[in-house]
Amino acid sequence: MSDVEEKLAKSLTAESVELIPYLPYLLQDLWELGSSPKDMVHLISKNIIISEKTKVLDLACGKGAVSIKLAKELGCQVKGIDIMQDFIENAKKKAQEFKVETLCEFIVGDINQYVEVEKGYDIVILGAVGEVLGNQEETLNKLSKTIKKDGYVLLDDAYAKSDSNEIYITKKKWIEIIEKSGYQMVEDLLVDETEFSGVLNEQIMCLTKRTNELKEKYPSQTHLFDKYLKSQLAECNELENDVIGATMLLKKN
């Protein structure tokens, strides 16, 4: 069991690396994996002057939903990196479908390695992957290496509603870490809770359907699929009740 596999599993709320081979099947109905392309396009277009020369790095890009919509709507150059081969193949097909294949480059790779070598970007995006790059401060410091002076970081994460949350931190604590790491908060966009609830319910319906199909096909792995679905339900419950989803646009000082 590699460290990379463990981080991948955690980023997709899979408690066991045994589930990794089944993730493409389980997630086949979902293109937007966590982050909201609409919110990211809004924050960028509102706060940053974009041209065809603007370079964006999308780390843990999943199936490329954010990358492709940025390229389509803003005309910028985007490189997306994800460790899942199936996700990258899907992203390449979607880029062709949206006619932005000349603006988008998708690569299979471990973002922990790529943050050490990718440099000179105007914007770097990290959406809804938890602590794949470390804790909040470690993550921001690593992302800092990939962007130009006065570059931007776009994070999809969440604010805890109280200090008692063991996984997420409050907005106050986030701002402390952001400033300590050499950034300033330009703007944050909180999720529309009603809209978000609808999205979560739709995702759970899709995952339940695919989980049941896998249980029929691989009955000996029923416990594995049940555990995954249970973890997804628990995460959705936390996202609806204990935290506030937020997309944060940060500028490097």
ABEGO torsion letter per residue (X at the ends): XBAAAAAAAAAAGBABAAAAAAAAAAAAABABBGBBAAAAAAAAAAABBBBAABBBBBBGAEAGAAAAAAAAAAGBBBBBBBABAAAAAAAAAAAAAAGAAAABBBBBBBAAAAAAABBGBABBBBBGAEAAAEBAAAAAAAAAAABBBGBBBBBBBBBBABAABAABBBAAAAAAAAAAAGBBBABBBBBBAAAAAAAAAAAAAAAAAAAAAAAAABAAAAAAAAAAAAAAAAAAAAAAAABBBBBBBBBBX
